[in-house]
Amino acid sequence: MCARLQLLLTSDSLRVNEEVVGHVTVLSKLSRARLTTGQMNNLCRVLDILTALCRAPFDPLYAHTVNQNIIANHRTNEQTYYF
C-alpha cells in the first residue's frame, strides 16, 4: 500500500493548508445540499478564494504550483464535481 505524503515546510504553506482544510469542509457540506441563494454566494466565494490561491501573489499570470498541489491533495476536484 502506498500513501502520499506532503511536507509543508514554510509558514505560508501551513497557512494555505489550514485555509484549504476549512474551505474543503464548506465544499463538502454544500455538495450534499440543495443550494439557496446565500449558499450559492458562499460557494462562489470559496471557489474564488481557492482560485486565487492557485496564482502567485506577485503575478496573477504565474501559477503557484505548491498551493495547487496543496489544494489538489485535499481532493477538491471530487468536492466540486457534484456542483
C-alpha positions in Angstrom: 0.0 0.0 0.0 1.4 3.4 -1.0 0.5 6.5 0.9 1.0 10.0 -0.4 2.9 12.3 1.9 3.1 16.1 1.7 5.6 18.1 3.7 4.7 21.6 4.4 8.0 23.4 5.0 7.1 27.1 5.1 4.7 29.1 7.2 2.9 30.2 4.1 2.3 26.5 3.0 1.0 25.8 6.5 -1.4 28.8 6.3 -2.6 27.7 2.9 -3.2 24.2 4.1 -5.2 25.3 7.1 -7.2 27.7 4.9 -7.9 24.9 2.3 -9.0 22.5 5.1 -11.6 25.0 6.1 -12.8 25.6 2.6 -13.0 21.9 1.8 -15.2 21.4 4.8 -17.6 24.0 3.4 -17.5 22.5 0.0 -18.3 19.1 1.4 -21.3 20.4 3.3 -22.6 22.4 0.3 -22.2 19.4 -2.1 -24.8 17.5 -0.2 -27.3 20.3 0.0 -29.9 21.8 -2.3 -28.4 25.3 -2.5 -30.2 28.5 -1.6 -29.0 31.9 -2.9 -26.9 32.5 0.2 -25.3 29.1 -0.1 -24.6 29.7 -3.8 -22.9 33.0 -2.9 -20.9 31.2 -0.3 -19.9 28.6 -2.8 -18.8 31.2 -5.3 -16.8 33.0 -2.6 -15.0 29.8 -1.6 -14.2 28.9 -5.2 -12.9 32.4 -5.8 -10.6 32.1 -2.8 -9.3 28.7 -4.0 -8.8 30.0 -7.5 -6.8 33.0 -6.1 -4.6 30.6 -4.1 -3.6 28.9 -7.4 -1.9 32.0 -8.6 1.3 33.6 -7.3 0.6 36.8 -5.3 3.3 38.7 -7.2 2.0 37.9 -10.6 -1.6 36.6 -11.3 -0.5 35.0 -14.6 2.1 32.8 -12.8 0.9 29.5 -11.4 1.6 28.8 -7.7 2.3 25.1 -8.1 2.9 24.4 -4.4 -0.5 25.9 -3.5 -2.1 24.0 -6.4 -0.7 20.7 -5.1 -1.9 21.5 -1.6 -5.4 22.1 -2.9 -5.3 19.0 -5.1 -4.2 16.8 -2.2 -7.4 17.8 -0.4 -9.4 16.2 -3.2 -11.2 19.5 -4.1 -11.9 18.2 -7.6 -14.0 15.5 -6.1 -15.9 18.0 -3.9 -16.6 20.4 -6.9 -17.6 17.6 -9.2 -21.1 17.4 -7.8 -21.9 21.1 -8.4 
